[in-house]
Amino acid sequence: MGLEHNTDTAHSPDVAEMRALYRAAEARAARLRFIIEARTLLDAQAFEAAAPEVLSRLSDFAGASRAELVFPSLHRAAPARLAIGRSTENDGILFASEDGSGLSLTLLGPSRGRGADADDLKTLEVVAGQLSDACNLERQAAEKQALLGDLERQRSELAALVAQLIQAQEQERQRVALDLHDGSAQLAAGLSYRLQDLAARIGEAHALKPEIDELAALARHSVADLRAAIADLRPPELDDLGVAAALRTRLDAIDGMEVIADLDAGADRWPASAGIIFYRVAQEAITNVIKHAGASRLIVRLFEDGAGEAHLEVIDDGKGIGDVRHPQAERGARLGIAGMRERLALLGGRFEIVSGASGGTHVRAAAPLAQETTE
């Protein structure tokens, strides 16, 4: 009997240790469950909706009679304050956390109650950190959304300003075209008619007849040039039909070279500012080909890709942009290139001009087709 009693006594410390380890494991598991549940609540709901439930569980976990949470509010200028329970005169601070970003957690309870051990305090710190992280993430998300809203408003305002600027430019072009039509073009036409009448009246035998005929021819050329300039300033097809139709009319009028036009009819439905700018860029590029390239073939493509971007390509088989021989012509061509690049920049677009692998010049332009606002 004594031997059996000694055996039980020898083993009893091991049983007590196992029981202590079991209780400690259960306590650790409970703390872990508490942390996970708090994280799940904060992930599943908006911070201000989840915070009261998490604060209530914190109070129960710490055995606090009162719990207070102060945090920056997304909807009010002053910080938001949550409180659970009531404090008594015997309460002391069981736990206090301040993360430096405006969020603080305070747990009050009886100062003579069971104090929180180091593991409990660590658990409270982890959940307080989760509260802080969730609050900061929601605040950052709200700030990001506000910034995105500001950017979208600025984009809309910029689009409206670009449309107004382009409209003002076109109105000025139209005014200049009308002034030329009613002024210089009429004077040149009148001069042409007078010279032709004078040539007819003086007869073929008159010594000045050849010179008058030459002056009359120059006057007719001036009238034709002025009318072409007026049409380029504001082609009626651009207003009546759209950019593809206006470009086709412009290309049909070209003589002396092969012209291939691949123009998407859908471009006629582009926003007005995009249509005008792409027409002007194409107009300048085509003019450069006619005046400077010495080309025998011209290809013009106008289309929209699947990403909502407008594209223009003007390709010729001439001398290439790097081989312009006449200084005056080169200066004019390069001023035109600068103008094309500036026009595309108004739409936030891209412009590229390169010499082709087998000669000639390749002009590429692209820009997003943002919807215009009328505000």
C-alpha positions in Angstrom: 0.0 0.0 0.0 2.8 2.4 0.9 4.5 1.7 -2.4 1.3 2.5 -4.3 0.8 5.7 -2.3 4.4 6.8 -3.1 3.8 6.2 -6.8 0.7 8.4 -6.9 2.5 11.1 -5.0 5.4 11.0 -7.4 3.1 11.4 -10.4 0.8 14.1 -9.1 3.2 17.0 -10.0 3.1 15.8 -13.6 -0.7 15.8 -13.6 -0.9 19.4 -12.2 1.6 20.6 -14.8 -0.4 19.0 -17.6 -3.5 20.7 -16.3 -1.8 24.0 -16.1 -0.5 23.6 -19.6 -4.0 22.7 -20.8 -5.5 25.7 -19.2 -2.7 27.9 -20.7 -3.4 26.4 -24.2 -7.1 27.0 -23.8 -6.4 30.6 -22.8 -4.1 31.1 -25.8 -6.8 29.6 -28.1 -9.4 31.9 -26.6 -7.2 35.0 -27.1 -6.5 33.9 -30.7 -10.2 33.4 -31.4 -10.9 36.8 -30.0 -8.3 38.4 -32.2 -9.6 36.6 -35.3 -13.2 37.5 -34.5 -12.4 41.1 -34.1 -10.5 41.1 -37.4 -13.4 39.4 -39.2 -15.9 42.0 -37.9 -13.7 44.8 -39.0 -13.2 43.3 -42.5 -16.9 42.5 -43.0 -18.3 46.0 -42.2 -17.4 49.7 -42.5 -15.3 50.8 -39.5 -17.9 52.9 -37.8 -20.4 50.0 -38.1 -18.0 47.4 -36.7 -16.3 49.5 -34.0 -19.2 49.3 -31.4 -19.3 45.5 -31.5 -15.5 45.2 -31.3 -15.5 47.7 -28.4 -18.1 45.7 -26.6 -16.1 42.5 -27.0 -13.0 44.2 -25.8 -14.8 45.4 -22.7 -16.0 41.8 -21.9 -12.5 40.4 -22.6 -10.8 42.8 -20.2 -13.6 42.7 -17.6 -14.0 46.5 -17.9 -16.9 48.4 -16.5 -16.4 51.1 -19.2 -14.7 51.2 -22.6 -14.1 54.3 -24.7 -12.9 54.6 -28.3 -12.1 57.9 -29.9 -11.2 58.0 -33.6 -11.2 60.5 -36.6 -14.6 60.5 -38.2 -15.0 60.4 -42.0 -18.3 62.3 -41.8 -17.8 64.9 -39.0 -15.2 67.5 -38.4 -14.8 66.5 -34.7 -13.5 63.0 -33.8 -16.1 60.4 -33.1 -16.5 59.0 -29.6 -17.9 55.6 -28.6 -18.5 54.5 -25.0 -19.8 51.3 -23.5 -20.7 50.8 -19.8 -20.4 53.1 -16.8 -17.4 53.9 -14.7 -17.5 54.0 -10.9 -15.4 55.9 -8.4 -13.3 52.7 -7.8 -12.4 52.3 -11.4 -8.9 52.7 -12.7 -7.3 52.4 -16.1 -7.0 48.7 -17.1 -5.7 49.5 -20.6 -4.9 52.6 -22.7 -3.7 52.8 -26.3 -2.8 55.8 -28.4 -1.4 55.1 -31.9 -0.6 58.7 -32.7 -3.1 59.0 -35.6 -6.0 60.3 -33.5 -7.4 56.9 -32.4 -7.3 56.0 -28.7 -8.8 53.1 -26.7 -9.3 53.2 -23.0 -10.6 50.4 -20.7 -11.7 51.3 -17.1 -12.4 48.8 -14.3 -12.2 48.2 -10.6 -8.6 48.8 -9.5 -8.8 45.9 -7.1 -10.2 43.5 -9.6 -8.2 40.8 -11.3 -5.5 42.5 -13.3 -4.8 41.6 -16.9 -1.6 39.5 -17.3 1.0 40.1 -19.9 -0.7 37.9 -22.5 -4.0 39.6 -22.0 -2.4 43.0 -22.4 -0.7 41.8 -25.6 -4.0 40.6 -26.9 -5.6 44.0 -26.2 -2.7 45.7 -28.0 -3.2 43.5 -31.0 -7.0 44.3 -31.2 -6.4 48.0 -30.6 -3.9 47.9 -33.5 -6.5 46.2 -35.7 -8.9 49.0 -34.9 -6.3 51.6 -35.8 -5.4 49.8 -39.0 -9.1 49.5 -40.1 -9.7 53.1 -39.3 -6.7 54.3 -41.2 -7.5 52.0 -44.2 -11.0 53.3 -44.4 -9.8 56.9 -44.1 -7.2 56.4 -46.8 -9.8 54.8 -49.1 -12.1 57.8 -48.5 -9.3 60.2 -49.3 -8.4 58.2 -52.4 -12.0 58.3 -53.6 -12.1 62.0 -52.9 -8.9 62.5 -54.9 -10.3 60.4 -57.8 -13.4 62.5 -57.7 -11.4 65.6 -57.8 -9.3 64.2 -60.7 -12.5 63.3 -62.6 -13.9 66.8 -62.1 -10.7 68.3 -63.2 -10.7 66.1 -66.3 -14.2 67.1 -67.1 -13.3 70.8 -66.6 -10.2 70.4 -68.8 -12.2 68.6 -71.5 -14.8 71.5 -71.4 -12.0 74.1 -71.6 -10.3 72.3 -74.5 -13.6 72.2 -76.3 -14.1 75.9 -75.7 -10.6 76.7 -76.9 -11.0 74.6 -80.1 -14.4 76.2 -80.7 -12.8 79.7 -80.2 -10.0 78.8 -82.7 -12.5 77.6 -85.2 -14.7 80.6 -84.8 -11.7 82.8 -85.4 -10.8 80.8 -88.5 -14.4 81.2 -89.7 -14.2 84.9 -89.1 -11.0 85.2 -91.0 -12.4 83.1 -93.8 -15.5 85.4 -94.1 -13.2 88.5 -94.0 -11.1 87.0 -96.9 -14.2 86.1 -98.8 -15.8 89.5 -98.5 -12.6 91.4 -98.8 -9.4 90.2 -100.5 -11.2 87.5 -102.6 -13.7 90.0 -103.9 -11.0 92.5 -104.7 -8.9 89.9 -106.5 -11.9 88.7 -108.4 -12.8 92.2 -109.4 -9.3 92.9 -110.5 -9.3 89.7 -112.6 -12.5 90.7 -114.3 -11.3 94.3 -115.0 -8.0 93.0 -116.5 -9.8 90.5 -118.7 -12.2 93.3 -119.9 -9.3 95.6 -120.5 -7.5 92.9 -122.5 -10.6 92.4 -124.6 -11.1 96.1 -125.3 -7.5 97.0 -126.3 -7.4 94.3 -128.9 -4.7 91.7 -129.9 -2.5 94.2 -131.7 -1.9 96.4 -128.7 1.7 96.4 -127.3 0.5 95.9 -123.7 -1.8 93.0 -124.5 0.7 90.2 -123.4 1.4 92.0 -120.1 -2.3 92.5 -119.4 -3.0 88.9 -120.2 -0.2 87.9 -117.8 -1.6 90.1 -115.0 -5.1 88.7 -115.6 -3.8 85.2 -115.2 -2.0 86.1 -112.0 -5.2 87.6 -110.7 -7.1 84.4 -111.5 -4.5 82.4 -109.7 -4.8 84.7 -106.7 -8.6 84.2 -106.7 -8.1 80.4 -106.8 -5.5 80.5 -104.0 -7.7 82.7 -101.8 -10.7 80.4 -102.4 -8.6 77.4 -101.5 -7.3 79.1 -98.4 -10.9 80.0 -97.4 -12.0 76.4 -97.8 -9.0 75.2 -95.7 -9.8 77.7 -92.9 -13.2 76.2 -92.4 -14.4 73.5 -94.8 -18.2 73.3 -94.8 -18.0 69.5 -94.9 -16.5 69.5 -91.4 -19.6 71.1 -90.0 -22.1 69.3 -92.2 -20.7 65.8 -92.5 -17.8 65.2 -90.1 -14.1 64.6 -90.1 -14.0 61.6 -92.4 -16.2 63.2 -95.1 -14.2 66.5 -94.9 -10.9 64.6 -95.3 -12.2 62.6 -98.2 -13.2 65.9 -99.9 -9.8 67.3 -99.3 -8.1 64.2 -100.7 -10.3 64.0 -103.8 -9.1 67.5 -104.7 -5.4 66.4 -104.9 -3.9 66.0 -108.4 -0.6 64.7 -109.5 -0.2 61.7 -107.1 -1.9 58.5 -106.2 -4.1 58.9 -103.2 -5.3 56.0 -101.0 -7.9 56.9 -98.4 -8.8 54.5 -95.6 -11.2 56.6 -93.6 -13.6 55.0 -91.0 -17.0 56.5 -91.4 -17.5 56.2 -87.6 -15.0 59.1 -87.2 -17.9 61.4 -88.3 -19.5 60.7 -84.9 -16.4 61.5 -82.8 -16.7 64.4 -80.4 -16.4 67.7 -82.2 -13.1 68.8 -80.6 -11.4 65.5 -81.5 -12.8 65.6 -85.1 -11.6 69.2 -85.6 -8.1 68.5 -84.2 -7.6 65.3 -86.2 -8.8 67.1 -89.4 -6.3 70.0 -88.7 -3.4 67.5 -88.1 -4.3 65.6 -91.3 -4.6 68.8 -93.2 -1.2 70.0 -92.1 0.4 66.6 -92.8 -1.1 66.5 -96.3 0.0 70.0 -97.0 3.5 69.1 -96.0 3.4 66.1 -98.4 2.2 68.2 -101.3 4.6 71.1 -100.8 7.8 69.4 -99.5 7.8 65.6 -100.0 7.9 65.3 -103.8 5.9 62.1 -103.3 4.0 60.1 -106.0 1.8 58.2 -103.5 -0.1 59.3 -100.4 -1.9 57.0 -97.9 -4.3 58.4 -95.3 -5.8 56.2 -92.6 -8.3 57.4 -90.0 -9.9 54.9 -87.5 -10.8 54.2 -83.9 -9.3 51.2 -82.0 -11.0 48.9 -79.5 -9.7 50.9 -76.5 -11.6 54.1 -77.5 -8.6 55.9 -79.1 -8.7 57.8 -82.3 -5.8 57.2 -84.8 -4.5 59.0 -87.9 -1.7 57.9 -90.2 -0.4 59.9 -93.2 2.2 58.0 -95.2 4.0 59.1 -98.4 6.8 57.8 -100.5 8.7 61.1 -100.9 12.1 62.4 -99.7 11.5 61.8 -96.0 11.5 64.3 -93.2 15.3 64.4 -92.8 16.0 65.3 -96.4 14.1 68.5 -96.9 16.5 70.5 -99.2 15.2 74.1 -99.2 15.8 76.0 -95.9 12.6 77.9 -96.2 10.6 74.8 -97.0 12.2 73.0 -94.1 11.4 75.8 -91.7 7.8 75.8 -92.8 7.5 72.0 -92.5 8.9 72.0 -89.0 6.6 74.8 -87.9 3.8 72.7 -89.2 5.1 69.7 -87.2 5.2 71.8 -84.0 1.6 72.9 -84.7 0.4 69.3 -85.1 2.1 68.2 -81.9 0.5 71.1 -80.0 -2.9 70.3 -81.3 -2.6 66.7 -80.2 -1.4 67.8 -76.8 -4.8 69.6 -76.3 -6.5 66.2 -76.3 -3.8 64.4 -74.2 -2.7 62.6 -77.4 0.5 61.4 -79.0 2.3 62.5 -82.2 5.1 60.8 -84.0 6.8 61.5 -87.4 9.5 59.2 -88.8 11.1 58.4 -92.0 9.9 55.1 -93.6 12.3 52.2 -93.9 12.1 52.4 -97.7 11.9 56.2 -97.9 9.1 58.6 -97.4 7.5 59.9 -94.2 5.1 58.3 -91.7 3.0 60.5 -89.5 1.1 58.9 -86.6 -1.3 60.6 -84.3 -3.5 59.1 -81.5 -5.7 60.5 -78.8 -8.4 59.3 -76.4 -11.9 60.0 -77.4 -13.1 61.5 -74.2 -16.7 62.6 -74.1 -17.2 66.4 -74.1 -19.1 68.3 -71.5 -21.2 71.3 -72.2 -20.8 72.9 -68.8 
